[in-house]
Amino acid sequence: MKTHSLRGLIALIVLGLAGTGATATAAPALIGNKNVASEKLDAATLKSVLLGKKVAWDGAGRVTLAVLKGGPVADEFLKGAVDMNASAFNNHWRRLAMTGGGTAPKAFDKEEDLRKFVAETPGAIGFVDAASADTSVSVLTPTS
């Protein structure tokens, strides 16, 4: 089993927060269904997935995006990955859905529910606090 980490993205997020005087309150981890672990995932591909531009994996079928509805983990992850907070990200997806440009991500209140959904859904990808990631999912690291 191949497991990856999100150290590079987290480092960028932490550096960005250091420049604003803010402190990191959560350490987000990008997680995927086990069948997504072998996919080539660089920062540009991750951004395309999160913004609804990439809708299928090369070898793992349809992309299914799972997100937290809000909170510090969502804001920190989304700021580092797509330079948006959770509110701006949700507005992006509302516009896409209204114009027929995509199906909104599956949104969760609880990290445990999101993790379980990703573990059980082929092609699923999402983010949780690193402490919530377990062996039921793959922890992914986008390459530069």
Buried (B, 14 or more C-beta within 10 A) or exposed (E): EEEBBBEBBBEBBBEBBEEEEEEBEBBBBBBBBBBBBBBEBEBEBBBBBBBBBBBEBEEBBEBBBBBBEBBBBBBBBBBBBBEBBBEEBBEBBEEBBEEEEBEBBBBBEEBEEBBBBBBEBEBBBBBBBBEBBEEEBBBBBBEE
